[in-house]
Amino acid sequence: MSMTCQRELLELGGVMLEFYGVMLEFGEVMLEFGLGMLEFDGVMLISGLSTHQKSTGGP
C-alpha cells in the first residue's frame, strides 16, 4: 500500500469519525426532543382526563 493511499484512508476515517460524532449529537438532541414530547403528551393526557371528568360530572 502506498503512502498517499494510506493518508487518504486516514483522512477519510477522520471525516467519517467527525460525521459519526455529529450524528451522535443529533441523535442525543432527538432523544431529548422525544422525551420532551412524551412529557408534554403526559401533561396533555392528564389535563384532558381532568377536564373530561369535570365535564361528565365525575369526581
Summary of the structure (lengths in Angstrom):
residues: 59
radius of gyration: 25.0
end to end distance: 78.4
largest distance: 81.4
contacts: 110
relative contact order: 0.06
helix: 90%
strand: 0%
